[in-house]
Amino acid sequence: MTRHFTSGQTAKKLRISVSTLKRWLEEPDLAISERRNYNGWRLFSEADIAILKDYKRQIRRNGKRFNATTLIPVINRTATAMEG
């Protein structure tokens, strides 16, 4: 019998936040199957966790990646507040 883990349990095993796990699951390269329990919670097998561990190693090896919105400058709120 295959054991399954919830998102929280999986994130804890990987030492990442649940939000990071959810962001990783949006990656099209990851071949993680979509399983849910009767409550609708996402479930992960030990094989899925192994794939995610390998993905985490790849990210650490290749360094941090930025998406399109990461490099947009933040508006200087102090200057804006002083003008208005």
Order of alpha helices (4+ residues) and beta strands (2+ residues): beta-alpha-alpha-beta-beta-alpha-alpha
